[in-house]
């Protein structure tokens, strides 16, 4: 019998309502708790398909407790869940191994709500996030913590935490946008310069980098956290002007000459410039491409958008920062940007300590 695919968030909601909530109601009388599906997994972003079910797949949830109740009850509650949860739910196994080779277990993960968020962010969001804290959390982690769904918030913390993390504070957003424009500015003329010396492969690589940075810029302009690289195109495709931008970005990638790459990138730059001006964060910036100094390469001179944004940042400490931005604007190694790596990020970015 063929099993019908159920998207993971829908499966989790049904699993909570029909199975987990009744168990929790009996086991946690008078004990505040919250239940959600957030964090890792394509289903949290709504990007899951039938292919997603081939590993680490089944009904899963986080059951959050306060710190004291977690210390007192977590082990007993986990054992109770293991005894009472069914073998399968809606045709999916309730216990499965992850990673491969690990023992199969149920995935109603009992956890301390404050410790969970602190592990991801490096700080307890209940204490607020400084600008420094915001800039050292990768966007994919922020997206994971604000994605998914909360099915019950008896603790009264999950929704406030997620609301706090929903988007950057205004000055931090302006800084991150400024840094993304600067990334574009730094390599704009190289598509043509590489091509001019016969390095077509180098020109194509630079163009691909510019396409990726344009996609991330458009997400940030639309107040959407860029996801893990696997889902960048999927997230980008949902943006309001993606249909207008995508033909130019795809053509830049497919082009066989640097001139064609430059032509399509120029069109995309001008659309991105219009998106910036539509935000009203700065005075309008001329969005037309122009020659790079006296050289025959067309560029936007994207640093002009950086300068305009930096000038509007109210916090002098943020305004004085170099336009480097959030951690995943200058680090893209998964061993630093993945969840649970807050301490590793802090230690390594400060210096490897060799």
Secondary structure, DSSP 8 states (H G I E B T S, - for coil): -------HHHHHHHHIIIIIHHHHHHHTTT--EEEEE-SSSGGGGT---GGGGGSS-S--EEEEE-HHHHHHHHHHHHHHHHHHS-SEETTEESEE-SSTTS--EE-EEEEEHHHHHHHHHSS-GGG---HHHHHTS-HHHHHHHHSSEEEEETTS-HHHHHHHHSS--HHHHHHHHHHHHHHHHHHTTHHHHHHHTT-HHHHHHHHHHHHHHHHHHHHHHTT-----GGGHHHHHHTSTTHHHHHHHHHHHHH-SSHHHHHHHHHHHHHHHHHHHHHHTSSS------EEETTEEEEE--THHHHHHHHTT---HHHHTS-TT-SGGGT---HHHHSTT-HHHHHHHHT----
